[in-house]
Amino acid sequence: MEAAGEVPAGTLPGEEETPEMDLSHRFSKQELALLYEEVLYTIRHRLGKPEPHHVADAQELYAYVQKAFGMDAEEHRVSMQRVKELESPIFCLKATVKEAKGILGKDVSGFSDPYCLLGIEAKSQEPAHPDSKKRLKAVVKDLIPEDQIHRTQVISQTLSPVWDETFILEFEDTETASFHLDMWDSDVVESVRHKLGELTDLHGLKRIFKDARKDKGQDDFLGNVVLRLKDLHCWDDQWYQLEPRTETYPNRGQCHLQFLLTHKRRATTSSRTQPSYTVHRHLLQQLVSYEILQHQAGSIAWDGELSRHASTVLYLHATQKDLSDFHQVMAQWLAYSKLYQSLEFNSNCLLHQITSIEYQWVQERLRPEQKAELAESFQSLLTYGVSLIRRYRIIFPLSVMRSTERLQSLLRVLVQMCKMKAFRELCTLSPDLPKMVSEALKSGTTEWFHMKKQHLKPMVKSMEENGKALAKLLLEVIGDLQQCQKTWNKFFISTLKLNLFSIAYVELESLVAEHVQEQLRKVDSSMSKPTAESLFQLYLNLQELYRMKDFLPKRDGPLALSDFHQWFKEAVPQWLQKAYTIALERAQRAVQMDQLVPFGEHNKHSTSTVDLSTCYAQIVKTWQQLNWPDPEEAFMIMVKLVEDMCKIALMYCRLIKARAEALSLSEQNEGEAANRLCIVVNNIKQLRLLILKLPSQLDWAQLERRTGAVIDPQQIQHTLHHQLDSTVSCLDHEVQDVVQALATKLEAGIARHIQELSASNDTREPEDSIIPLMKFLESELQYLNEHLVQENFKSLLALLWHHTLAVLTAAAGPQMSSTQRYKKLHCALKSLELCFHAEGCGLPLETLHSTAFLTLESHLALCSSTSRKLIQKYFSNRIQEQLDASSEKYGAVTIKALYRPSEQKLRVEVLNAVNLIPLDSNGSSDPFVQLTLEPRHEFPEVVARTTQCKRNELHPLFDEAFDFLIPPEKCRQEGACLLLTVFDYDTLGANDLEGEAFFSLRHVPGLDADEDQADMGWVPQTRLSLTHPKPSGDEILRLLESRKGDKEAQAFVKLRKQRAKQSKETA
């Protein structure tokens, strides 16, 4: 397209001077001079009252056209002088009488037979006084010579006549001339009988009498219209009121008139030698080109709107030349379509002309040369438009505003033009527009590709530079196709039903494949690393280009890029090795720079894990970028990548542990060394998480599906999963080693504090004695909790808990005899349980309550108790054993018991005993029951009671009652019970033991009642199995026995030992 001339923005015609524009590319100097003469003549002989939106000042119009034609002052003066010397044209008023409505009915029938007389009065006769009516009574016949009077046809019997007749009325001076129109009712001589036959009402009868008084054949006046020509615009179209000559019928209806002020016999050379519409087209072309250049100079796109000055000049010229609307549209189309091919403007401006020509098209209205000219304009614009489309990437770049609108507008113009009746009738070989555009797009795409290829051709012809150039070329191609798909395609589909993306993709894909293969043939197998790197980017770009095939609506046969990955097989090992080397070096640098301090406020691992994560992410990205199509080869690539990542993981473990050791040696700070071990554990744990994410990140499931037909799933499981599991196992072992090292550092401190606790002075309270141990643990565990991830922290806690239980168990050995020391250890155990549980944030209770813990807790609880508490515990255990007993191996005793709160009295009825074992030589026994309240220290004043002895009875019936005075709170004590001992009475020696039973007093009937029960009748019987003590002894008894200085304990043990000697139970 041609560049616009430079014009200052915002300069109005007639104001400041603008730099001269070169307009010679449109017309020769002679043609321009003649056209300039034409436009000056038009302005000079202007007719009609100016339109509101037009320029009224002639000097302003002269100044505008002088600039539009690029005339200097001298040229303008000479042309103006020549125009003044030319003969004036003949002025004409083209008057069209269209119709009338609401006129008077003058005939008997109530209608009229109207016709009009019209003409121009050369000099208007102004009334002498404004109130004078004389002027209004004048009629055309009296004012205008008969040969200048024009008459319309008579329209019979109507009040709304339609004539639509046009008359050319010449005049000399618009200032003095006036237009006159009279409307008359035509009367023909008729008989009275005929008139009576048309009579319809009383008004008709009045008309008959009126007709009788006037002359025969005289026409009736219906009204007139008088207009001064100087009050008319160049073109007027409106309804005018019919004026009366008298006041008899002031409302006489309206008449619709059209006026056009035109020229005849224009003296300009152009008017005399060229068709009017041709001259008008040239003038339009000149003014429009100037308007476009004005806008371009101001960096504003022209939207088709002409300035007031241009509109005024063109309007005057068209009306003076009496150009029809159709010929004006024709001229506009020819001018605009030609200008569009040389000056850039919005092609939407052409749509209006296309629509107008289509609407008004009648082929017979054009002469042969006009038809040829119009056909040539169609073909020329079509050829030019298709050439623009072929180069749309250059002509309509997206970097320029409104490019999409301009191309869309051009497509619409071409489509609408090819649909026109005029186009189909005048262009004998109607082209297939979609086919033309499709071919243009193909050739344009090929041209663009070769242009880009040449532009990106490297200066140095090495394979590395060739690879980079190819990658850049691919980026250009991909970018172009993306623009096609996202931006341009919709316009071509909506207007031409053409898929631009498909056309461009098929062409470019084939061109790219051919060019890339040609370049890759020059690469040998021993390629350099830079060459391999440039080829990797090329591979990625080809991959992206190939993926864009998914946007194709349909494909016929394989694409040229179908197996493009095979072109790069030799480069793949180098790509993988580079990915591994980069990751390895980055991991090594990360460890060297790592100070083993937490990275960030909320992280518990150090900076090297972040770099390691990035290394892995880059390797994963490499796999995803490769997206190798061949499944078997893809599996081998995956094996290599996983192997590399596992090697990096194990290398990292070695390096990070060595780094921690090196930092610790340089500082010699035990606390800092532990801190670094925490970071090491967290780092390895974080690395373990990274490794475990690899199957999902590398999408092993999808690889397994792809390789299902060529590789056994067991092979994938054995190769990939085994490799990963082995690495994870190594990492777990590393974590355990470091956690064990941390635990070892703490175990010594825990053991020391427990030893100090057990050796501390017995006078101190247990709660005070354990304070040092708890402070030590709180400090250490709090720090570890802050610096270890939760999983590692819990692993450490589990190790420490196991160790702590072992230390406490050892401390609670038999060498201790002090109850107070056992209390301290028991208190320590319970506090440690709370500490390690940490309200659910530490170890779970099921982990804490191991067998070792439960055994130790039970042992410490007993050892720390007083002798009396142990005795109570002993009886509680015997009561529970009594409740659990289901066998009556030694018989049973039945009782009833009731407590009366008001009397603080316990009443016991011993009813009977059954199934006693025979202890006498005669096969029978002499049983009696001894009743004692235990423990004795709770009931020191209550003496034992016995029943009568029943001779030779194994099922004795006693039926005896006993009362015991005891307060209710004593009954509620732990272990409080009624001990029923059944003896076999021996006269000479000690009584033999038949069995013993324990009845708990804590739930004796009546104990919790508000009032005493009336009698024992409602109390249920209680049947108690008789038991024998176990000869193996009891832990509580052993503890009591060990307390040599406690007489009460020794007495209790002695009594139970005596009872145990009589037991029939075996060990």
Order of alpha helices (4+ residues) and beta strands (2+ residues): alpha-alpha-alpha-beta-beta-alpha-alpha-beta-beta-beta-alpha-alpha-beta-beta-beta-alpha-alpha-alpha-alpha-alpha-alpha-alpha-alpha-alpha-alpha-alpha-alpha-alpha-alpha-alpha-alpha-alpha-alpha-alpha-alpha-alpha-alpha-alpha-alpha-alpha-alpha-alpha-alpha-beta-beta-beta-beta-beta-alpha-beta-beta-beta-alpha-alpha
